[in-house]
C-alpha cells in the first residue's frame, strides 16, 4: 500500500485515473483500522493497557468518537491513540466524555487519576475552546489549569501547578472543557506559565515542551447556571 501511495504521489495529476485515486483514498482512510484489527497496534503503538492486558479496539474507537463529533479533536488536539488510563471526577461526579457538569460542582479542582509507573511523568492541560462564546470563540483557547511532573500511578495533586486551577465560568452558551494528558520525556525544571490564560494553544504548548501527541483525554460540557431568585 505504501508503494502504491508513493507511485500515486509521483504521478502528474493529469495522468491519474479518478477511479484509481478514489480507491486509493478509501484504502488510506481504512488502513489504520485494518492495521489495528490485524496487528493490535497503530503505526507501532501497541494498543495495550498499562497493566499489560489487551485493549478492545471498539473501546478505543468509542473513546475517540465523541472527541471527533464535538470537534475536540481538530480544535484542541490532533488525532491521537490513548495509551494511558485517566480518570476525572468532581467529588462523586465522574466525568464521561460529553457529560454535563455544573459550574457550582466544579469550583474545586477535579480528582485526576493517572495510570503508569512512578518513573513516568505527565503533564495535564485543561482548556475551554469556546471562550467567551461558542458562536464567537475569540479567546480560544482559555486555559483553566496546567499541572506538570505528575508521576504515573498517582493523581494530579502529586504534580506541580504551572497554572492554578480556575473552575468553569461560561458567560453564555454551552462550553466544552477539555482535559488533555501528555507524557513527558523528562522532568520539567524551569517550565514557565503562559503570559495570559486567553489565546492559549494546547498544540503550541505541547510542541514547545516536546510533548508529542496526547496519551489520554477527557472533556465535559458546562453552561451558566440560572440565578437563584430571592424572595
N, C-alpha and C positions, 0 to 999 in steps of 0.2 A: 504493500500500500504506500509506503514511504517513497519507493522508487517511482510509482505512478504519479504521486503528488509532485515529485521533483520534475519529472518529464512534463507534467501539465503546466507547471510554473515556467518552464524553459521555453514553451511553445509560444509563438506570436499569437496575439489574441484573435487575429483574423482566421488562423488555421485551426482553431479549437472547435470541435463539434459541440453544439449546445447540449445535446443529449449526453455526450460524454462528460461535459463539465457539470451538468446537473447530477449525474450519477456519482461523480467523484465527490461533490459537495455533500451528498447524502452519506457517502461512506465515511467522510471525515467527521461528520457530526455523530454518526452512530458508533464510530470506532472506540471512543472512550468507554462506552457502556459495555461493548463486547469484550474489551480488554479486562474490565473489572470482573465480568462474569467468568471468563476463561482462566484468568491468572490470579484473581483476587488482589490485584494491585492497579494503581493508576499512575502510569509513567514512572514506575519504580517505587512508588509509595505504597507499602503494604497496607491493606485495609484490615488492620488488627486493632483490637482494644489494647490498652496499655497493660492489661493483665495477661495478655497473650492469647486470649480466645478470639475466634474469628468473628468479624463484624458482618452482619447481614447487609447485603448490598441494597436491598429495598429500604432498610432503615436509613442508610446513608443518603439515598435519593430523597426520602421523605423529609429528612432534616433540612436539606437544601431547597426543597420545592417552595416553601413559604418565603425564603430569602429571595428567591428569584421572582416569585409572584409579587411581592411587595417591594421589590427593587432595592433591597438592602445590598444584594449582590448587584453591582452596577453603579449605584450611587454612593456606597460607602466602601465596599471592598470588591476585589475581583473574585472570580470563581475559585474555590479552594476545596481541599479534601480534609474533612475533620479527622484528626488523628489523636486527639486528646479529649477526654470526658470533662465537661464543665457543667456544674450545677449552679443555678442562680435562684435565690429566693429572698423575698422581703418578708421577714418574720415567717408566718406559716404559709404565705403565698408563694408557691413555686412558679417560676417563670417558664412557661412553654412558649415557643415561638408564635408571635401574633396575639398573645393573650392581652387582656386589658388590666392595667394597674393604675389605681387612683393616685394622684399626686400626694394625697394625705397619707397613703400607705407606703410611700417611697421617700419620706423625708430623710430617713437614715440610710446609710449605705446598705446594699444588699449583701447577703452572705454568698460568697462566690467560692465554691469548692473546685479544686483543680486536681486531676489525677497526675500520675507521673512519679518520677523518682526524686528524692531530696536534692540530688545534684542538678536536676533540671531547673531552669529559671524561666519565668514567664512575665509578659507584660500584658496588662488589661487596660483596654481603652473603652470608654463609654461616651457616645456622642448622640446628638439629635440632628439628623439631616433635614429636618422640617422647620427649623427656626428662621424667622419667627412665625411663619405661616406655611402650611403645606402647599398652598397655591402660589406663594411667593417666598421661597426659602432663600432670601437674600443673605442670610447669615450662615448658611450651610458651610461646614458642619459646626454645631455648637458643642464644645467638649465639656462633659459633665464630670469626668473622673479619669485619672490615669494612675495606675499603680504599676511599679516596676519591681524586678527582682523577687517575684513570688516563687518560692520553692515548690517543686512538684509534690503532690500528695498532701498539700496543705490548703489554706484559704487565703483570700486577698489581704487579710489583716497581717499576714506574715511578710508582706512586701513593704515597699516604701512608696508613699504617696508622692507622685510628681505634681499632680493637680488635685487639690482637695475635692471631695465629693460635693456635688450640688444636685439636689433632687429635681425631678421633672417640674417645670413651671410653664406649661404650654399656654400661651395667651389666647390662642384661637385655633380651632380645628383639632383633628386627631394627629398626634405626633408619634413618630417611631423613635424608639430609643434602643440603639444597638450596643451590645457589649461584645467586644472582639478580643480574642486571646491570641497572642503571638508567643512563640518560643524564642528565647534569646540565645545568642551564640556564646555570650559570656555575661558576667555581672556588669551592670551599669555603675560606673564610679562617678561620673560627672554629667549625668543627663540633666538637661535644663527644661523647665516648663515652657510652654508656648507663651508668646508675648500677650496673646489675647485668647479668650475662650471662643470668640466668634471667628468664623472663617478658618476653622481648623480643618485639616485634611488627614484622615486616618492613613490613606495611602502614602502621602508625603512623609508623615511621621515614621511609618514603617520603613520607607525607603531610606530616610536619613540615618536611622539607627540599625540598618541592615537586618531587619526582622523578617524579611521574606513574606510569604503568604500566611494568613491566619491558620491556626491549628484547631480552633473552636470558636463558636459564636452563638449568641442568643439575642433575641430582641423582643420588646413588648411595645404595646400602644398605650398612650395616655392622653387625656384631654382635660381641659379645665373643668373643675367641679362647680356645680351651681352654688351660688352664695346661700348661706343659711339665713332665712328670714327671721328676724327677731320680732317677738310680739310685745 
